[in-house]
Amino acid sequence: MKIYSWNVNGIRAVEKKGALAEFINKEQPDIICFQEIKAHEAQLDVEYPEYEKYWNSAKRAGYSGTAIWTKIAPLNASYGLPEGLIDEYKLDSDEYGDPSDEGRVTTLEFEDFYLSTVYTPNSKGDLSRLPLRHKQWDPAFLKYMKRREEKKPVIFCGDLNVAHTELDLANPKPNVGKHGFTNEEREGFDNIVSAGFLDTFRMFNQEGGNYTWWTHWANSRARNVGWRIDYVLVSESIKDRVSNAAIHSSVMGSDHCPVSITLT
């Protein structure tokens, strides 16, 4: 089973470029998890009928959102974080909006695991959304994954908007303390690992130079001056089924590239 995750930075734009069809035809994913779809279901749902599609669009048009397309019928689907966790962590509106209205989490239950895709809030260049990210979102999402894990193994993937270690970005030193590489954001990822979830790519590859996002500036992608901020993480109990994890840097169409795992 091939599970892919891709921040498309606008799924309609990727479709219009032909990049989505090219990706699906070449890779033949069993399940695709999308982030930053910036669209509503009616705008693309008739395409690719081989997939059942589960959309969680932001209330704000052309913004954020996640979706999962699957050839394997799930047992059920859920959207967002549970109300209890939203209340517990006071995930209400800030100057940018209400993160619970931004379509940031989609979760499907399959027979032997849960699959969740997440588009983690960006802390912003001036770090104005870092408190929400660090004190509210990260712990709430992690608690949600641990609750799901009480029933069966969990796989979660998406744009976590953080480079975990210095290996995960081309220029770590000048970026220390900047959004995407603050101590607080990295601590959030440390907590994920401490909770028992495994970074699947690092199960197979411990090298630097493997990135999933590149700025549009200064020809960064061609020079591979990037960041690894897109991940697939799994419960310890399912790790032996992960036979491969990959970054598909040759797939174009977005400023991010897809990442994937293969389950046996």
Rosetta silent file (secondary structure, phi, psi, omega in degrees, C-alpha in Angstrom):
SEQUENCE: MKIYSWNVNGIRAVEKKGALAEFINKEQPDIICFQEIKAHEAQLDVEYPEYEKYWNSAKRAGYSGTAIWTKIAPLNASYGLPEGLIDEYKLDSDEYGDPSDEGRVTTLEFEDFYLSTVYTPNSKGDLSRLPLRHKQWDPAFLKYMKRREEKKPVIFCGDLNVAHTELDLANPKPNVGKHGFTNEEREGFDNIVSAGFLDTFRMFNQEGGNYTWWTHWANSRARNVGWRIDYVLVSESIKDRVSNAAIHSSVMGSDHCPVSITLT
SCORE:     score description
SCORE:     0.000 S_00000001
   1 L     0.000  127.394 -178.480    0.000    0.000    0.000 S_00000001
   2 E  -106.792  119.378 -179.455    1.427    3.358   -1.080 S_00000001
   3 E  -114.180  124.317 -178.266    0.480    6.385    1.016 S_00000001
   4 E  -116.931  152.476  174.070    1.516    9.842   -0.191 S_00000001
   5 E  -132.534  135.046 -176.617    1.349   13.282    1.376 S_00000001
   6 E  -149.632  121.478  167.540    1.610   16.513   -0.614 S_00000001
   7 E   -81.158  107.587 -173.235    1.170   20.173    0.220 S_00000001
   8 L   -88.528  -11.597 -179.950   -0.127   21.280   -3.159 S_00000001
   9 L    49.348   50.005 -179.430   -0.385   24.998   -2.308 S_00000001
  10 L   106.594   94.361 -173.437   -3.626   25.153   -4.269 S_00000001
  11 H   -67.920  -30.194  178.025   -4.963   21.915   -5.705 S_00000001
  12 H   -68.370  -36.437  178.362   -6.747   23.645   -8.610 S_00000001
  13 H   -66.432  -41.440  178.707   -3.504   25.291   -9.701 S_00000001
  14 H   -65.613  -38.025  177.706   -1.662   21.957   -9.631 S_00000001
  15 H   -65.193  -44.312 -178.692   -4.488   20.368  -11.609 S_00000001
  16 H   -64.760  -30.422  177.335   -4.460   23.116  -14.239 S_00000001
  17 L   -74.422  -11.820 -174.948   -0.717   22.683  -14.714 S_00000001
  18 L    83.238    0.165 -174.843   -1.260   18.978  -15.427 S_00000001
  19 H   -72.768  -31.946 -179.458    1.011   18.149  -12.518 S_00000001
  20 H   -68.047  -47.403  178.701   -1.640   16.342  -10.474 S_00000001
  21 H   -62.768  -41.134  179.538   -2.579   13.933  -13.271 S_00000001
  22 H   -62.087  -43.558  178.631    1.078   13.341  -14.088 S_00000001
  23 H   -62.090  -48.266 -178.117    1.831   12.546  -10.445 S_00000001
  24 H   -65.453  -42.655 -179.408   -1.116   10.172  -10.048 S_00000001
  25 H   -64.197  -37.279 -178.242   -0.456    8.390  -13.338 S_00000001
  26 H   -78.152  -47.578 -171.221    3.204    7.865  -12.535 S_00000001
  27 H   -88.623  -25.604 -179.675    3.076    7.036   -8.830 S_00000001
  28 L    51.098   56.736  179.914   -0.318    5.283   -8.645 S_00000001
  29 L   -65.248  143.273  169.830   -0.923    6.115   -4.969 S_00000001
  30 L   -77.905  -36.639  178.903   -3.401    4.023   -3.042 S_00000001
  31 E  -139.040  135.797  174.432   -4.011    6.973   -0.725 S_00000001
  32 E  -123.498  127.165  174.485   -3.088   10.637   -1.179 S_00000001
  33 E  -105.031  124.823 -178.277   -3.175   13.122    1.686 S_00000001
  34 E  -111.265  147.576  169.965   -3.262   16.755    0.613 S_00000001
  35 E  -127.949  159.191 -179.632   -2.602   19.952    2.513 S_00000001
  36 L    52.794   51.068 -177.221   -3.219   23.587    1.616 S_00000001
  37 L   -70.035  -30.698  177.694   -5.830   22.597   -0.950 S_00000001
  38 L    53.690   38.627 -176.530   -7.283   26.143   -1.086 S_00000001
  39 L  -156.008  164.565  172.605  -10.474   24.751   -2.634 S_00000001
  40 L  -108.592  156.096 -173.585  -13.885   23.309   -1.906 S_00000001
  41 H   -52.030  -41.748 -177.029  -14.988   19.850   -2.885 S_00000001
  42 H   -63.758  -18.736 -176.035  -17.337   20.973   -5.663 S_00000001
  43 H   -80.555  -13.159 -177.804  -14.433   22.614   -7.481 S_00000001
  44 L  -150.181   -0.751 -167.394  -12.623   19.334   -8.237 S_00000001
  45 L   -66.684  -21.210 -178.134  -14.559   16.386   -6.856 S_00000001
  46 L   -78.070  -15.572 -179.847  -15.690   14.995  -10.222 S_00000001
  47 L   -79.425  155.052  174.147  -12.096   14.391  -11.313 S_00000001
  48 L    56.439   63.945 -174.485  -10.209   11.137  -10.590 S_00000001
  49 L   -68.285  -10.211  177.923  -13.217    8.881   -9.945 S_00000001
  50 L   -70.158  -12.464 -179.246  -10.994    5.994   -8.856 S_00000001
  51 L  -108.968  138.811  161.295  -10.642    7.730   -5.498 S_00000001
  52 E   -79.210  137.116 -172.655  -13.115    8.284   -2.700 S_00000001
  53 E  -119.739  132.417  179.188  -12.499   11.870   -1.605 S_00000001
  54 E  -123.287  112.626 -172.405  -12.744   13.327    1.868 S_00000001
  55 E  -108.342  140.823  170.762  -12.440   17.108    1.964 S_00000001
  56 E  -133.034   84.444 -175.130  -11.972   19.446    4.889 S_00000001
  57 L   -84.513  149.138  174.396  -11.961   22.899    3.359 S_00000001
  58 L   -68.552  150.302  174.824  -11.375   26.110    5.263 S_00000001
  59 L   -64.209  -34.796  178.053  -14.361   28.391    5.747 S_00000001
  60 L   -76.614  125.329 -176.636  -12.288   31.174    4.228 S_00000001
  61 L   -64.610  140.582  174.842  -12.216   30.777    0.461 S_00000001
  62 L    69.124   29.338 -173.732   -8.899   30.005   -1.192 S_00000001
  63 L  -141.003  140.029  166.738   -7.116   29.262    2.068 S_00000001
  64 L    51.982 -146.859  176.360   -5.632   26.293    3.928 S_00000001
  65 L    91.390  151.037  177.198   -7.612   23.020    3.979 S_00000001
  66 E  -134.351  163.182  176.515   -6.806   19.316    3.817 S_00000001
  67 E  -157.008  155.473  171.211   -8.156   16.297    1.961 S_00000001
  68 E  -129.848  126.694  173.344   -7.598   12.571    1.664 S_00000001
  69 E  -108.297  130.868 -174.243   -8.238   10.657   -1.551 S_00000001
  70 E  -141.069  139.971  172.184   -8.296    6.891   -1.161 S_00000001
  71 L   -86.979  -11.367 -178.565   -8.837    3.786   -3.274 S_00000001
  72 L  -107.406  119.487 -175.541   -9.422    1.823   -0.063 S_00000001
  73 L   -66.232  127.745  177.424  -12.766    2.506    1.559 S_00000001
  74 L   -81.114  165.413  174.783  -12.376    3.698    5.157 S_00000001
  75 L   -74.869  -38.132  175.561  -14.574    2.670    8.041 S_00000001
  76 E  -164.930  171.217 -178.998  -15.323    6.301    8.832 S_00000001
  77 E  -131.791  149.180  173.775  -14.033    9.848    8.534 S_00000001
  78 E  -142.098  157.930 -169.998  -13.676   12.744   10.943 S_00000001
  79 E  -131.955  133.938  178.899  -12.673   16.339   10.485 S_00000001
  80 L    76.242 -172.320  175.123  -10.729   18.748   12.643 S_00000001
  81 L   -91.607  151.426  178.654   -9.824   18.316   16.292 S_00000001
  82 L   -60.852  148.029 -178.867  -12.448   17.145   18.813 S_00000001
  83 H   -56.373  -37.031 -178.997  -14.429   19.899   20.507 S_00000001
  84 H   -61.478  -40.013  178.472  -13.118   18.815   23.897 S_00000001
  85 H   -73.198  -35.626  176.471   -9.509   19.415   22.861 S_00000001
  86 H   -60.015  -42.515  178.688  -10.399   22.716   21.193 S_00000001
  87 H   -70.220  -43.646 -177.230  -11.909   23.865   24.487 S_00000001
  88 H   -60.191  -41.076 -176.718   -9.123   22.408   26.629 S_00000001
  89 L  -100.385   10.286  175.175   -6.392   24.181   24.674 S_00000001
  90 L    50.629   50.236 -179.953   -8.441   27.323   23.964 S_00000001
  91 L   -83.981   69.066 -179.957   -7.972   27.022   20.221 S_00000001
  92 L  -107.419 -170.137 -172.314  -10.074   30.046   19.414 S_00000001
  93 L   -67.361  144.182  167.210   -9.582   32.942   17.056 S_00000001
  94 E  -122.437 -164.321 -176.118   -6.440   35.032   16.888 S_00000001
  95 L   -64.370  -16.722 -179.257   -5.596   37.921   14.564 S_00000001
  96 L   -97.058  -16.470 -178.820   -5.439   35.488   11.636 S_00000001
  97 E   134.546 -168.274 -178.978   -8.691   33.660   12.297 S_00000001
  98 L   -99.981  113.965 -178.205   -9.953   30.540   14.025 S_00000001
  99 H   -60.812  -20.895  178.343   -7.620   27.566   13.458 S_00000001
 100 H   -77.886  -10.939  177.335  -10.575   25.236   13.937 S_00000001
 101 H  -103.592   11.099 -172.125  -12.216   26.769   10.854 S_00000001
 102 L  -104.158    8.586  174.646   -9.157   26.338    8.649 S_00000001
 103 L    63.204   37.687 -167.179   -9.646   22.692    7.629 S_00000001
 104 L   -85.995  -11.384 -178.505   -6.327   21.671    9.116 S_00000001
 105 E  -138.157  132.014  170.401   -6.982   18.015   10.028 S_00000001
 106 E  -130.263  133.418 -176.083   -8.671   15.142    8.193 S_00000001
 107 E  -131.952  130.965  173.586   -8.696   11.633    9.689 S_00000001
 108 E  -116.616  141.159  173.507   -9.833    8.320    8.234 S_00000001
 109 E  -101.606  124.604  173.088  -10.200    5.075   10.132 S_00000001
 110 L  -108.491  177.350 -173.775   -9.185    1.916    8.289 S_00000001
 111 L   -57.959  -42.005 -173.606   -9.398   -1.645    9.485 S_00000001
 112 L  -122.206   11.490  172.581   -5.966   -1.767   11.088 S_00000001
 113 L  -165.469  162.274  167.101   -4.878    1.871   11.483 S_00000001
 114 E   -97.463  144.953  174.054   -5.939    5.500   11.609 S_00000001
 115 E  -125.712  122.631 -179.903   -4.611    7.873    8.977 S_00000001
 116 E  -125.264  139.459  172.432   -4.592   11.587    9.692 S_00000001
 117 E  -116.615  142.789 -172.446   -3.309   14.438    7.577 S_00000001
 118 E  -137.348  140.250  170.466   -2.429   17.787    9.107 S_00000001
 119 E  -116.501   95.000 -174.061   -1.549   21.271    7.931 S_00000001
 120 L   -68.059  136.373  179.056    0.095   22.758   11.006 S_00000001
 121 L   -56.793  136.287  175.765   -0.345   26.523   11.468 S_00000001
 122 L   -75.892  136.340 -177.791    2.626   28.573   10.304 S_00000001
 123 L   -75.395   -8.021  177.406    4.123   30.662   13.105 S_00000001
 124 L    77.231  153.332 -176.217    4.541   33.598   10.645 S_00000001
 125 L   -59.970  -31.819  178.372    7.654   35.550    9.793 S_00000001
 126 L   -94.389    8.336  178.796    7.271   37.817   12.821 S_00000001
 127 L    64.012   20.989 -177.018    6.454   34.780   15.042 S_00000001
 128 L   -69.519  -20.286  176.982    3.063   36.303   15.848 S_00000001
 129 L  -105.002    9.222  179.210    1.354   32.903   15.653 S_00000001
 130 H   -64.450  -41.917  178.051    4.077   31.042   17.534 S_00000001
 131 H   -58.224  -44.927  177.088    2.279   31.137   20.916 S_00000001
 132 H   -60.607  -45.115 -179.509   -0.827   29.528   19.392 S_00000001
 133 H   -60.428  -50.303 -170.778    1.340   27.007   17.592 S_00000001
 134 H   -77.587  -44.701 -172.239    3.524   26.101   20.576 S_00000001
 135 H   -91.060  -20.929 -173.248    1.144   26.273   23.545 S_00000001
 136 H  -119.634  -61.534 -173.168   -2.122   25.258   21.912 S_00000001
 137 H   -63.946  -55.245 -174.461   -1.982   23.595   18.506 S_00000001
 138 H   -56.726  -50.283  179.098    1.015   21.276   18.883 S_00000001
 139 H   -66.739  -33.515  179.272   -0.018   19.756   22.234 S_00000001
 140 H   -66.784  -45.315 -179.638   -3.680   19.484   21.188 S_00000001
 141 H   -65.549  -41.839  179.109   -2.862   17.668   17.957 S_00000001
 142 H   -62.225  -41.631  178.407   -0.413   15.327   19.682 S_00000001
 143 H   -63.138  -37.738  177.308   -2.995   14.454   22.336 S_00000001
 144 H   -61.673  -44.382  178.670   -5.497   13.720   19.562 S_00000001
 145 H   -64.941  -39.542  178.933   -3.071   11.308   17.897 S_00000001
 146 H   -67.549  -34.470  176.275   -2.315    9.581   21.203 S_00000001
 147 H   -65.619  -43.097  176.921   -6.037    9.151   21.882 S_00000001
 148 H   -61.149  -38.416 -177.064   -6.505    7.534   18.485 S_00000001
 149 H   -65.776  -19.568  177.165   -3.533    5.283   19.176 S_00000001
 150 L   -64.083  -23.663 -177.891   -5.310    3.834   22.189 S_00000001
 151 L   -97.826  -41.644 -179.965   -7.570    1.982   19.745 S_00000001
 152 L  -162.724  167.681 -179.155   -5.218    1.085   16.882 S_00000001
 153 L   -58.634  153.841 -177.126   -1.931    2.235   15.282 S_00000001
 154 E  -120.029  138.081  166.593   -1.747    5.740   13.879 S_00000001
 155 E  -119.773  127.212  172.738   -0.153    7.141   10.735 S_00000001
 156 E  -134.401  147.866 -171.072   -0.136   10.903   10.402 S_00000001
 157 E  -149.897  163.001  174.582    1.390   13.034    7.719 S_00000001
 158 E   143.413 -167.137  179.012    1.507   16.489    6.289 S_00000001
 159 E   -89.237  104.133 -179.077    3.144   19.873    6.408 S_00000001
 160 L   -89.703   -1.172  174.613    4.256   20.302   10.015 S_00000001
 161 L    53.290   41.389  174.128    5.879   23.656    9.240 S_00000001
 162 L  -155.558  138.755  166.805    9.094   22.863   11.120 S_00000001
 163 L   -91.962  120.692 -170.289   12.538   21.558   10.258 S_00000001
 164 L   -69.988  -49.426 -176.979   13.282   19.203   13.127 S_00000001
 165 L  -127.626  174.818  179.119   17.088   19.156   13.134 S_00000001
 166 H   -63.126  -21.968  175.756   19.936   20.917   11.395 S_00000001
 167 H   -67.737  -18.175 -169.544   19.952   18.087    8.849 S_00000001
 168 H   -95.350    9.730  171.171   16.499   19.187    7.744 S_00000001
 169 E  -150.929  151.015 -172.416   17.394   22.528    6.185 S_00000001
 170 L   -69.338  -33.758 -176.098   20.176   23.692    3.919 S_00000001
 171 L  -126.628   75.511 -174.432   21.185   26.737    5.985 S_00000001
 172 H   -67.629  -42.529 -171.569   20.535   26.001    9.661 S_00000001
 173 H   -58.283  -51.603 -179.170   22.783   28.556   11.350 S_00000001
 174 H   -71.123   -9.785 -177.923   21.229   31.769    9.953 S_00000001
 175 H  -101.579   -1.249  177.585   17.728   30.352   10.476 S_00000001
 176 L   -59.343  127.520  179.499   17.996   29.534   14.180 S_00000001
 177 L    86.532   -6.127  176.880   15.133   31.287   15.923 S_00000001
 178 L   -91.844  161.771 -173.899   13.305   32.110   12.718 S_00000001
 179 L   -59.866  134.837 -174.146    9.868   30.723   11.883 S_00000001
 180 L    94.340  -12.826  179.746   10.085   27.046   11.033 S_00000001
 181 L  -147.165   36.053  173.970   13.260   26.622   13.081 S_00000001
 182 L   -83.402  161.117  175.918   12.531   28.101   16.500 S_00000001
 183 H   -60.414  -37.072 -177.421   13.256   26.204   19.700 S_00000001
 184 H   -66.318  -44.571  179.937    9.534   26.110   20.394 S_00000001
 185 H   -66.789  -41.353  179.092    8.595   24.532   17.059 S_00000001
 186 H   -66.453  -35.195  175.444   11.435   22.022   17.274 S_00000001
 187 H   -61.794  -38.908  176.948   10.361   21.175   20.817 S_00000001
 188 H   -59.019  -39.981  177.720    6.911   20.367   19.455 S_00000001
 189 H   -71.576  -39.050  175.240    8.472   17.817   17.119 S_00000001
 190 H   -54.919  -40.747 -179.151   10.657   16.477   19.941 S_00000001
 191 H   -65.286  -36.168  175.745    7.449   15.865   21.888 S_00000001
 192 H   -60.899  -46.355 -179.964    6.002   13.892   18.978 S_00000001
 193 H   -66.109  -43.096  179.466    9.074   11.659   18.939 S_00000001
 194 H   -62.928  -27.648  178.589    9.096   11.328   22.734 S_00000001
 195 L   -78.332   -2.740  173.735    5.466   10.224   22.545 S_00000001
 196 L   104.941    3.988  178.027    6.558    7.241   20.460 S_00000001
 197 E   -88.004  141.403 -173.935    5.894    8.334   16.882 S_00000001
 198 E  -106.749  132.289  173.102    8.595    7.584   14.327 S_00000001
 199 E   -75.761  103.912 -169.089    9.786    9.875   11.538 S_00000001
 200 H   -63.265  -35.911 -179.552    9.612    7.305    8.745 S_00000001
 201 H   -61.296  -39.203 -179.924   12.088    8.999    6.419 S_00000001
 202 H   -74.789   -9.185  170.650   14.743    8.874    9.120 S_00000001
 203 H   -67.950  -24.650 -173.857   14.147    5.149    9.521 S_00000001
 204 H  -118.814  -17.460 -172.628   15.830    4.739    6.127 S_00000001
 205 L  -145.902  121.843  179.755   17.935    7.839    5.551 S_00000001
 206 L  -110.753   16.519 -175.662   20.116    9.804    7.975 S_00000001
 207 L   -93.231  156.212  170.796   21.653   12.126    5.401 S_00000001
 208 L   -82.167 -177.671  177.469   21.213   15.847    4.884 S_00000001
 209 L    80.984    8.788 -179.389   20.274   17.413    1.582 S_00000001
 210 L  -111.010  106.656 -172.195   16.783   15.870    1.516 S_00000001
 211 L  -124.873  160.088 -177.790   14.178   18.605    1.407 S_00000001
 212 L  -124.438   -7.604  179.281   10.458   18.939    0.721 S_00000001
 213 E  -143.340  140.052  179.668    9.969   22.708    0.403 S_00000001
 214 L  -136.767  135.052  173.810   11.875   25.436   -1.398 S_00000001
 215 L   -64.872  154.968  177.022   11.266   29.177   -1.502 S_00000001
 216 L   -74.242  -12.184 -174.923   10.573   30.685   -4.896 S_00000001
 217 H   -79.826  149.212  166.093   13.448   33.110   -4.380 S_00000001
 218 H    58.049   31.092  176.101   16.979   32.831   -5.771 S_00000001
 219 H    56.005   38.266 -170.965   16.400   29.673   -7.804 S_00000001
 220 L   -63.083  -37.627 -177.004   16.385   27.754   -4.526 S_00000001
 221 L   -69.183  -42.312  178.704   14.813   24.557   -5.799 S_00000001
 222 L   -62.457  -32.126  179.106   17.254   24.122   -8.664 S_00000001
 223 L   -90.476   -1.289 -178.229   20.089   24.661   -6.187 S_00000001
 224 L    55.584   44.445  173.146   18.385   22.415   -3.600 S_00000001
 225 L   -99.019   87.711 -170.080   18.460   25.085   -0.926 S_00000001
 226 L  -135.279 -168.900 -179.672   15.433   23.825    0.927 S_00000001
 227 E  -133.559  144.962  169.424   13.761   22.628    4.097 S_00000001
 228 L  -100.241  102.674 -178.528   12.313   19.258    5.122 S_00000001
 229 L  -125.848    1.741  178.969    9.015   20.251    6.722 S_00000001
 230 E  -111.417  131.117 -169.298    6.700   17.528    5.306 S_00000001
 231 E  -138.107  158.587  163.237    6.636   14.231    7.174 S_00000001
 232 E  -124.399  121.604 -179.822    5.003   10.839    7.567 S_00000001
 233 E  -118.440  147.803 -176.390    5.032    9.605   11.166 S_00000001
 234 E  -137.038  155.711  172.017    3.839    6.264   12.476 S_00000001
 235 E   -64.706  146.925  176.229    3.159    4.481   15.733 S_00000001
 236 H   -53.464  -36.365 -174.502    5.918    2.221   16.975 S_00000001
 237 H   -69.012  -13.961 -179.069    3.503   -0.700   16.737 S_00000001
 238 H  -113.153    2.897 -172.127    3.209   -0.411   12.947 S_00000001
 239 H   -61.042  -32.351 -177.626    6.840    0.410   12.107 S_00000001
 240 H   -69.187  -14.754  177.073    7.647   -3.121   10.893 S_00000001
 241 H   -86.468  -11.060 -179.219    5.083   -2.702    8.117 S_00000001
 242 E   -84.104  104.664 -176.804    6.881    0.358    6.729 S_00000001
 243 E   -93.471  -13.333 -179.564    9.072   -1.055    3.964 S_00000001
 244 E  -162.906  149.490  171.574   10.055    2.261    2.387 S_00000001
 245 E  -140.438  137.382 -171.894    9.861    6.017    2.910 S_00000001
 246 E  -144.965  155.811  170.199   10.701    8.522    0.196 S_00000001
 247 E  -113.182  126.493 -174.030   10.833   12.174   -0.786 S_00000001
 248 L  -103.353   71.614 -171.926    9.725   12.767   -4.378 S_00000001
 249 L   -70.420  -15.118  179.086   11.670   15.919   -5.137 S_00000001
 250 L   -82.261  -10.124  179.832   11.296   15.547   -8.903 S_00000001
 251 L   -79.615  119.147 -176.528    7.507   16.017   -8.683 S_00000001
 252 L  -101.577  178.175  177.395    6.730   19.594   -9.665 S_00000001
 253 L   119.211  -21.316 -179.961    3.626   21.756   -9.476 S_00000001
 254 L  -139.202  168.380  172.804    3.960   23.142   -5.946 S_00000001
 255 L   -78.667   -8.650  170.411    6.660   24.716   -3.813 S_00000001
 256 E  -106.821  158.231  170.036    6.478   21.474   -1.815 S_00000001
 257 L  -114.904  161.951  179.047    7.070   17.972   -3.160 S_00000001
 258 L   -71.054  155.451  168.615    5.276   14.783   -2.085 S_00000001
 259 E  -125.329  158.658 -175.368    6.559   12.394    0.559 S_00000001
 260 E  -154.021  162.037  166.153    5.454    8.780    0.901 S_00000001
 261 E  -131.473  156.735  171.147    5.636    5.490    2.704 S_00000001
 262 E  -115.733  127.022  177.297    4.989    1.954    1.498 S_00000001
 263 E  -103.854  136.738  174.850    3.189   -0.418    3.867 S_00000001
 264 L   -94.629    0.000    0.000    3.426   -4.187    3.554 S_00000001
